[in-house]
Protein backbone atom coordinates (compact mmCIF):
# COMPACT_ATOMS: atom_id res chain seq x y z
CA UNK A 1 0.00 0.00 0.00
CA UNK A 2 1.34 3.43 -0.97
CA UNK A 3 0.73 6.78 0.67
CA UNK A 4 -1.33 9.07 -1.58
CA UNK A 5 -2.22 12.76 -1.72
CA UNK A 6 -5.58 11.76 -0.18
CA UNK A 7 -3.72 10.25 2.79
CA UNK A 8 -1.78 13.49 3.29
CA UNK A 9 -5.01 15.49 3.08
CA UNK A 10 -6.56 13.27 5.77
CA UNK A 11 -3.40 13.72 7.88
CA UNK A 12 -3.73 17.52 7.50
CA UNK A 13 -7.39 17.35 8.50
CA UNK A 14 -6.44 15.41 11.64
CA UNK A 15 -3.97 18.17 12.54
CA UNK A 16 -6.67 20.81 12.16
CA UNK A 17 -9.09 18.70 14.24
CA UNK A 18 -6.40 18.29 16.94
CA UNK A 19 -7.07 14.53 16.78
CA UNK A 20 -3.98 12.80 18.16
CA UNK A 21 -5.34 9.26 17.75
CA UNK A 22 -6.05 9.85 14.08
CA UNK A 23 -2.63 11.48 13.54
CA UNK A 24 -0.81 8.58 15.12
CA UNK A 25 -2.70 6.10 12.93
CA UNK A 26 -0.75 7.51 9.95
CA UNK A 27 2.66 6.95 11.63
CA UNK A 28 4.95 3.90 11.70
CA UNK A 29 5.84 2.36 15.07
CA UNK A 30 9.41 3.72 14.84
CA UNK A 31 8.36 7.14 13.51
CA UNK A 32 10.37 10.35 13.74
CA UNK A 33 9.09 13.93 14.01
CA UNK A 34 11.61 16.71 13.44
CA UNK A 35 9.91 19.91 14.59
CA UNK A 36 10.64 23.24 12.94
CA UNK A 37 11.74 24.83 16.22
CA UNK A 38 14.16 23.65 18.87
CA UNK A 39 17.77 23.71 20.00
CA UNK A 40 19.21 21.31 17.43
CA UNK A 41 20.16 21.80 13.79
CA UNK A 42 17.01 19.75 12.96
CA UNK A 43 14.84 21.84 15.31
CA UNK A 44 13.92 19.20 17.87
CA UNK A 45 13.78 15.50 17.16
CA UNK A 46 11.11 13.17 18.57
CA UNK A 47 11.86 9.50 17.98
CA UNK A 48 9.37 6.65 18.50
CA UNK A 49 5.58 6.68 18.83
CA UNK A 50 5.40 7.98 22.41
CA UNK A 51 7.87 10.81 21.79
CA UNK A 52 6.21 11.76 18.49
CA UNK A 53 2.78 11.79 20.12
CA UNK A 54 4.12 14.10 22.87
CA UNK A 55 5.76 16.33 20.26
CA UNK A 56 2.55 16.58 18.23
CA UNK A 57 0.50 17.33 21.37
CA UNK A 58 2.99 19.99 22.48
CA UNK A 59 2.16 22.00 19.34
CA UNK A 60 -1.46 22.28 20.49
CA UNK A 61 -0.37 23.15 24.04
CA UNK A 62 1.69 26.04 22.67
CA UNK A 63 -0.95 27.07 20.12
CA UNK A 64 -4.40 25.90 21.32
CA UNK A 65 -6.04 27.29 18.16
CA UNK A 66 -3.40 25.95 15.74
CA UNK A 67 -4.49 25.50 12.12
CA UNK A 68 -2.65 24.53 8.93
CA UNK A 69 -4.48 26.32 6.13
CA UNK A 70 -4.54 25.94 2.34
CA UNK A 71 -2.60 22.67 2.22
CA UNK A 72 -1.08 21.43 -1.03
CA UNK A 73 0.45 17.95 -1.21
CA UNK A 74 2.45 15.80 -3.54
CA UNK A 75 3.77 12.27 -3.33
CA UNK A 76 6.59 10.71 -5.32
CA UNK A 77 7.37 7.12 -4.39
CA UNK A 78 8.45 6.92 -0.76
CA UNK A 79 8.66 10.71 -0.32
CA UNK A 80 6.10 13.49 -0.12
CA UNK A 81 5.62 17.16 0.72
CA UNK A 82 2.78 19.17 2.24
CA UNK A 83 2.84 22.96 1.98
CA UNK A 84 0.61 25.05 4.27
CA UNK A 85 0.12 28.32 6.11
CA UNK A 86 0.30 27.85 9.88
CA UNK A 87 -1.71 30.10 12.18
CA UNK A 88 -1.79 29.98 15.95
CA UNK A 89 -2.06 32.10 19.08
CA UNK A 90 0.15 31.70 22.14
CA UNK A 91 -1.12 32.10 25.73
CA UNK A 92 0.26 35.67 25.82
CA UNK A 93 -1.95 36.57 22.84
CA UNK A 94 0.88 36.86 20.32
CA UNK A 95 0.04 35.29 16.98
CA UNK A 96 2.00 33.34 14.42
CA UNK A 97 1.12 33.23 10.73
CA UNK A 98 3.78 31.67 8.51
CA UNK A 99 4.16 29.50 5.43
CA UNK A 100 5.80 26.15 5.87
CA UNK A 101 6.05 22.60 4.67
CA UNK A 102 6.49 19.05 5.85
CA UNK A 103 8.85 16.70 4.05
CA UNK A 104 7.80 13.07 4.54
CA UNK A 105 9.46 9.70 4.20
CA UNK A 106 7.00 6.81 3.84
CA UNK A 107 7.39 3.14 4.61
CA UNK A 108 4.81 0.37 4.14
CA UNK A 109 1.94 2.82 3.61
CA UNK A 110 2.64 5.00 6.64
CA UNK A 111 4.67 8.07 7.56
CA UNK A 112 8.07 7.11 8.94
CA UNK A 113 9.52 10.64 9.11
CA UNK A 114 7.76 14.01 9.31
CA UNK A 115 10.35 16.76 8.94
CA UNK A 116 8.73 20.17 9.44
CA UNK A 117 9.96 23.54 8.18
CA UNK A 118 8.43 26.99 8.47
CA UNK A 119 9.38 30.57 7.77
CA UNK A 120 10.97 32.45 10.65
CA UNK A 121 8.71 35.45 11.14
CA UNK A 122 8.42 37.45 14.37
CA UNK A 123 5.19 36.89 16.30
CA UNK A 124 2.39 39.30 15.49
CA UNK A 125 1.14 41.44 18.38
CA UNK A 126 -1.89 40.35 20.36
CA UNK A 127 -5.15 41.74 19.01
N, CA, C and O of each residue as an XYZ file, in Angstrom:
508
protein
N       0.838     -1.180      0.000
C       0.000      0.000      0.000
C       0.881      1.239      0.000
O       1.823      1.332      0.786
N       0.582      2.187     -0.873
C       1.344      3.426     -0.973
C       0.580      4.583     -0.351
O      -0.651      4.606     -0.355
N       1.324      5.540      0.183
C       0.726      6.778      0.665
C       0.343      7.613     -0.552
O       1.088      7.675     -1.531
N      -0.824      8.255     -0.485
C      -1.327      9.068     -1.583
C      -1.553     10.511     -1.110
O      -1.457     10.813      0.079
N      -1.853     11.381     -2.060
C      -2.220     12.755     -1.722
C      -3.451     12.755     -0.809
O      -3.545     13.586      0.095
N      -4.381     11.846     -1.031
C      -5.575     11.759     -0.182
C      -5.193     11.428      1.259
O      -5.788     11.960      2.197
N      -4.199     10.549      1.440
C      -3.719     10.251      2.794
C      -3.150     11.500      3.465
O      -3.422     11.757      4.638
N      -2.360     12.274      2.718
C      -1.779     13.488      3.289
C      -2.858     14.517      3.595
O      -2.737     15.260      4.569
N      -3.909     14.577      2.786
C      -5.013     15.492      3.076
C      -5.731     15.060      4.357
O      -6.096     15.905      5.175
N      -5.933     13.770      4.534
C      -6.563     13.267      5.765
C      -5.666     13.529      6.981
O      -6.165     13.835      8.064
N      -4.359     13.411      6.806
C      -3.396     13.719      7.876
C      -3.506     15.198      8.249
O      -3.525     15.538      9.432
N      -3.579     16.077      7.251
C      -3.728     17.517      7.496
C      -5.040     17.803      8.225
O      -5.072     18.628      9.138
N      -6.098     17.145      7.839
C      -7.391     17.349      8.496
C      -7.329     16.918      9.960
O      -7.941     17.555     10.817
N      -6.602     15.853     10.250
C      -6.443     15.409     11.641
C      -5.682     16.446     12.461
O      -6.001     16.668     13.629
N      -4.669     17.087     11.855
C      -3.967     18.169     12.544
C      -4.941     19.286     12.889
O      -4.955     19.765     14.023
N      -5.746     19.702     11.934
C      -6.670     20.809     12.164
C      -7.789     20.448     13.130
O      -8.375     21.335     13.751
N      -8.092     19.173     13.266
C      -9.092     18.702     14.239
C      -8.470     18.457     15.613
O      -9.179     18.182     16.580
N      -7.139     18.558     15.694
C      -6.403     18.287     16.943
C      -6.713     16.871     17.437
O      -6.957     16.653     18.624
N      -6.697     15.924     16.512
C      -7.068     14.532     16.776
C      -5.816     13.662     16.822
O      -5.372     13.145     15.797
N      -5.255     13.507     18.012
C      -3.979     12.804     18.161
C      -4.089     11.327     17.779
O      -3.155     10.777     17.195
N      -5.201     10.680     18.095
C      -5.337      9.263     17.747
C      -5.319      9.071     16.235
O      -4.665      8.164     15.719
N      -6.042      9.932     15.537
C      -6.047      9.852     14.081
C      -4.655     10.126     13.517
O      -4.190      9.405     12.634
N      -3.988     11.164     14.024
C      -2.633     11.475     13.545
C      -1.706     10.285     13.693
O      -0.981      9.928     12.764
N      -1.737      9.676     14.863
C      -0.808      8.575     15.121
C      -1.125      7.350     14.272
O      -0.252      6.509     14.059
N      -2.363      7.231     13.782
C      -2.703      6.096     12.926
C      -1.984      6.165     11.582
O      -1.887      5.153     10.887
N      -1.483      7.333     11.206
C      -0.749      7.508      9.950
C       0.747      7.195     10.095
O       1.461      7.096      9.097
N       1.220      7.040     11.348
C       2.656      6.952     11.625
C       3.113      5.506     11.826
O       2.359      4.675     12.332
N       4.354      5.213     11.426
C       4.949      3.902     11.697
C       5.253      3.785     13.197
O       5.246      4.784     13.917
N       5.515      2.572     13.654
C       5.844      2.362     15.070
C       7.155      3.036     15.465
O       7.305      3.477     16.604
N       8.092      3.119     14.543
C       9.408      3.718     14.842
C       9.521      5.120     14.228
O      10.600      5.530     13.800
N       8.419      5.838     14.191
C       8.357      7.137     13.515
C       9.275      8.180     14.148
O       9.717      8.061     15.291
N       9.537      9.212     13.334
C      10.370     10.347     13.742
C       9.642     11.628     13.347
O       9.115     11.743     12.241
N       9.621     12.593     14.278
C       9.087     13.934     14.007
C      10.197     14.923     14.300
O      10.659     15.034     15.435
N      10.624     15.643     13.269
C      11.610     16.709     13.437
C      10.851     18.024     13.352
O      10.426     18.442     12.275
N      10.686     18.672     14.505
C       9.914     19.913     14.591
C      10.704     21.066     13.998
O      11.932     21.021     13.922
N       9.989     22.095     13.582
C      10.645     23.236     12.940
C      11.383     24.117     13.933
O      12.240     24.903     13.530
N      11.077     24.010     15.211
C      11.745     24.825     16.225
C      12.419     23.909     17.245
O      11.984     22.781     17.475
N      13.463     24.408     17.833
C      14.160     23.651     18.868
C      15.639     23.951     18.859
O      16.119     24.705     18.012
N      16.365     23.369     19.791
C      17.768     23.714     19.997
C      18.750     23.064     19.027
O      19.910     23.471     18.953
N      18.302     22.073     18.295
C      19.207     21.313     17.434
C      19.161     21.813     15.997
O      18.258     22.564     15.628
N      20.122     21.404     15.192
C      20.156     21.795     13.787
C      18.881     21.336     13.070
O      18.468     21.955     12.089
N      18.258     20.261     13.549
C      17.008     19.753     12.961
C      15.781     20.360     13.622
O      14.663     19.951     13.311
N      15.949     21.311     14.513
C      14.842     21.842     15.315
C      14.832     21.085     16.621
O      15.679     21.322     17.482
N      13.887     20.179     16.783
C      13.921     19.202     17.871
C      13.422     17.886     17.307
O      12.474     17.848     16.522
N      14.067     16.816     17.716
C      13.785     15.502     17.164
C      13.029     14.660     18.190
O      13.431     14.561     19.349
N      11.934     14.061     17.745
C      11.115     13.171     18.573
C      11.150     11.809     17.890
O      10.733     11.676     16.739
N      11.641     10.810     18.591
C      11.859      9.496     17.983
C      11.033      8.450     18.713
O      11.102      8.334     19.937
N      10.241      7.681     17.946
C       9.370      6.652     18.505
C       7.969      7.186     18.737
O       7.772      8.392     18.888
N       6.996      6.283     18.766
C       5.580      6.681     18.833
C       5.262      7.562     20.031
O       4.585      8.579     19.877
N       5.731      7.202     21.213
C       5.400      7.985     22.410
C       5.983      9.389     22.318
O       5.301     10.365     22.629
N       7.226      9.497     21.896
C       7.871     10.808     21.789
C       7.217     11.647     20.705
O       7.022     12.849     20.886
N       6.874     11.029     19.577
C       6.213     11.757     18.489
C       4.839     12.237     18.954
O       4.462     13.379     18.690
N       4.103     11.392     19.631
C       2.783     11.792     20.124
C       2.911     12.978     21.076
O       2.117     13.915     20.996
N       3.894     12.954     21.972
C       4.121     14.097     22.873
C       4.490     15.343     22.080
O       3.989     16.431     22.365
N       5.364     15.193     21.084
C       5.764     16.326     20.255
C       4.598     16.928     19.501
O       4.470     18.150     19.434
N       3.746     16.091     18.932
C       2.555     16.577     18.234
C       1.643     17.318     19.219
O       1.177     18.420     18.927
N       1.392     16.716     20.378
C       0.498     17.326     21.367
C       1.047     18.641     21.898
O       0.280     19.549     22.217
N       2.371     18.754     21.996
C       2.987     19.995     22.477
C       2.675     21.179     21.560
O       2.587     22.317     22.022
N       2.510     20.914     20.271
C       2.163     21.995     19.337
C       0.836     22.615     19.758
O       0.696     23.838     19.770
N      -0.138     21.775     20.101
C      -1.460     22.281     20.488
C      -1.437     22.928     21.870
O      -2.243     23.813     22.156
N      -0.512     22.485     22.732
C      -0.375     23.150     24.042
C       0.165     24.568     23.854
O      -0.272     25.498     24.531
N       1.107     24.726     22.939
C       1.693     26.043     22.674
C       0.716     26.932     21.915
O       0.618     28.130     22.182
N       0.000     26.342     20.972
C      -0.949     27.075     20.123
C      -2.305     26.359     20.170
O      -2.601     25.559     19.283
N      -3.128     26.627     21.181
C      -4.397     25.899     21.316
C      -5.334     26.035     20.118
O      -6.196     25.181     19.910
N      -5.176     27.091     19.335
C      -6.037     27.293     18.165
C      -5.300     27.000     16.852
O      -5.709     27.482     15.796
N      -4.241     26.230     16.911
C      -3.396     25.948     15.745
C      -4.211     25.424     14.563
O      -5.097     24.583     14.714
N      -3.883     25.951     13.380
C      -4.488     25.501     12.122
C      -3.427     25.544     11.018
O      -2.555     26.413     11.008
N      -3.520     24.592     10.099
C      -2.654     24.532      8.927
C      -3.573     24.728      7.730
O      -4.317     23.824      7.348
N      -3.513     25.907      7.149
C      -4.479     26.318      6.132
C      -3.936     26.133      4.719
O      -2.725     26.101      4.503
N      -4.850     26.013      3.766
C      -4.536     25.940      2.337
C      -3.459     24.902      2.017
O      -2.478     25.222      1.345
N      -3.628     23.670      2.485
C      -2.597     22.669      2.222
C      -2.542     22.251      0.754
O      -3.563     22.167      0.070
N      -1.337     21.996      0.302
C      -1.076     21.435     -1.030
C      -0.095     20.289     -0.813
O       0.881     20.436     -0.078
N      -0.350     19.158     -1.446
C       0.447     17.949     -1.207
C       0.933     17.357     -2.522
O       0.297     17.503     -3.565
N       2.075     16.687     -2.444
C       2.454     15.802     -3.541
C       3.221     14.621     -2.976
O       3.865     14.701     -1.930
N       3.127     13.524     -3.709
C       3.774     12.268     -3.329
C       4.541     11.768     -4.529
O       4.046     11.798     -5.655
N       5.756     11.307     -4.283
C       6.587     10.705     -5.325
C       7.305      9.513     -4.709
O       8.321      9.671     -4.031
N       6.772      8.322     -4.949
C       7.370      7.118     -4.386
C       7.281      7.113     -2.871
O       6.196      7.222     -2.301
N       8.440      6.986     -2.220
C       8.454      6.922     -0.757
C       8.700      8.278     -0.103
O       9.076      8.343      1.068
N       8.491      9.355     -0.849
C       8.665     10.712     -0.321
C       7.435     11.552     -0.651
O       6.700     11.254     -1.593
N       7.222     12.593      0.128
C       6.103     13.491     -0.116
C       6.331     14.827      0.556
O       7.205     14.970      1.411
N       5.534     15.804      0.159
C       5.615     17.155      0.718
C       4.202     17.691      0.900
O       3.331     17.486      0.054
N       3.990     18.379      2.013
C       2.776     19.167      2.235
C       3.209     20.601      2.499
O       4.051     20.860      3.357
N       2.620     21.531      1.747
C       2.842     22.964      1.982
C       1.587     23.512      2.646
O       0.485     23.039      2.370
N       1.741     24.508      3.520
C       0.614     25.045      4.269
C       0.954     26.424      4.825
O       2.105     26.859      4.793
N      -0.067     27.094      5.332
C       0.116     28.315      6.115
C      -0.331     28.002      7.535
O      -1.490     27.658      7.769
N       0.588     28.121      8.471
C       0.301     27.847      9.877
C      -0.175     29.122     10.559
O       0.415     30.188     10.384
N      -1.248     29.004     11.337
C      -1.706     30.098     12.182
C      -1.925     29.566     13.586
O      -2.397     28.444     13.769
N      -1.581     30.377     14.572
C      -1.791     29.984     15.954
C      -1.553     31.151     16.890
O      -0.835     32.097     16.566
N      -2.174     31.064     18.064
C      -2.064     32.102     19.078
C      -1.491     31.500     20.349
O      -1.981     30.483     20.840
N      -0.451     32.131     20.878
C       0.150     31.704     22.144
C      -0.685     32.216     23.321
O      -1.568     33.055     23.147
N      -0.396     31.702     24.513
C      -1.123     32.100     25.727
C      -1.024     33.597     25.993
O      -1.944     34.185     26.562
N       0.091     34.227     25.585
C       0.256     35.669     25.820
C      -0.487     36.514     24.786
O      -0.425     37.742     24.831
N      -1.187     35.864     23.859
C      -1.953     36.572     22.840
C      -1.192     36.843     21.554
O      -1.797     37.240     20.558
N       0.131     36.636     21.552
C       0.881     36.855     20.316
C       0.502     35.775     19.307
O       0.227     34.628     19.660
N       0.496     36.182     18.039
C       0.036     35.293     16.980
C       1.169     34.964     16.024
O       2.091     35.752     15.816
N       1.068     33.783     15.456
C       2.003     33.344     14.423
C       1.190     33.062     13.165
O       0.140     32.421     13.218
N       1.691     33.549     12.036
C       1.118     33.234     10.728
C       2.286     33.129      9.762
O       2.888     34.137      9.392
N       2.605     31.907      9.357
C       3.778     31.666      8.512
C       3.499     30.541      7.523
O       2.694     29.648      7.784
N       4.180     30.605      6.386
C       4.158     29.500      5.433
C       5.171     28.462      5.869
O       6.189     28.779      6.485
N       4.875     27.220      5.538
C       5.796     26.151      5.873
C       5.508     24.915      5.060
O       4.633     24.903      4.194
N       6.264     23.870      5.356
C       6.052     22.601      4.670
C       6.528     21.457      5.551
O       7.332     21.642      6.465
N       6.021     20.294      5.258
C       6.493     19.054      5.848
C       7.068     18.209      4.729
O       6.469     18.082      3.661
N       8.230     17.634      4.977
C       8.845     16.696      4.053
C       8.726     15.320      4.704
O       9.197     15.109      5.822
N       8.098     14.396      3.999
C       7.803     13.074      4.544
C       8.649     11.985      3.894
O       9.020     12.064      2.723
N       8.937     10.970      4.696
C       9.461      9.704      4.205
C       8.435      8.644      4.589
O       8.021      8.567      5.745
N       8.025      7.826      3.618
C       7.002      6.812      3.840
C       7.637      5.422      3.856
O       8.659      5.168      3.219
N       6.989      4.537      4.608
C       7.385      3.136      4.609
C       6.147      2.287      4.871
O       5.427      2.510      5.844
N       5.907      1.325      4.010
C       4.805      0.374      4.144
C       3.465      1.071      4.360
O       2.668      0.657      5.201
N       3.225      2.144      3.586
C       1.942      2.820      3.606
C       1.717      3.784      4.760
O       0.599      4.255      4.968
N       2.769      4.077      5.509
C       2.639      5.000      6.640
C       3.771      6.023      6.605
O       4.725      5.893      5.837
N       3.645      7.036      7.449
C       4.671      8.072      7.558
C       5.731      7.608      8.550
O       5.433      7.372      9.721
N       6.961      7.481      8.081
C       8.075      7.105      8.945
C       8.767      8.342      9.508
O       9.203      8.347     10.659
N       8.866      9.396      8.685
C       9.519     10.642      9.107
C       8.665     11.824      8.657
O       8.253     11.911      7.500
N       8.409     12.730      9.600
C       7.757     14.009      9.309
C       8.762     15.086      9.706
O       9.005     15.317     10.890
N       9.336     15.732      8.716
C      10.345     16.760      8.935
C       9.705     18.095      8.586
O       9.393     18.355      7.424
N       9.507     18.943      9.596
C       8.732     20.169      9.444
C       9.630     21.390      9.312
O      10.637     21.522     10.008
N       9.244     22.279      8.404
C       9.959     23.542      8.176
C       8.937     24.666      8.119
O       7.837     24.482      7.599
N       9.293     25.826      8.649
C       8.432     26.989      8.469
C       9.263     28.256      8.469
O      10.364     28.307      9.017
N       8.708     29.270      7.840
C       9.381     30.566      7.769
C       9.586     31.103      9.175
O       8.786     30.842     10.074
N      10.658     31.850      9.357
C      10.966     32.452     10.649
C      10.494     33.896     10.625
O      11.205     34.780     10.148
N       9.320     34.127     11.130
C       8.709     35.450     11.137
C       8.432     35.836     12.588
O       7.948     35.003     13.354
N       8.720     37.056     12.981
C       8.422     37.455     14.370
C       6.945     37.311     14.678
O       6.107     37.502     13.797
N       6.611     36.975     15.929
C       5.192     36.892     16.301
C       4.488     38.211     16.059
O       5.076     39.283     16.204
N       3.218     38.119     15.686
C       2.393     39.300     15.490
C       1.835     39.714     16.847
O       1.572     38.853     17.687
N       1.648     41.002     17.079
C       1.144     41.436     18.384
C      -0.250     40.906     18.665
O      -1.021     40.617     17.750
N      -0.557     40.786     19.951
C      -1.894     40.352     20.361
C      -2.925     41.354     19.854
O      -2.658     42.554     19.783
N      -4.098     40.852     19.505
C      -5.149     41.740     19.012
C      -6.169     42.032     20.085
O      -7.127     42.766     19.842
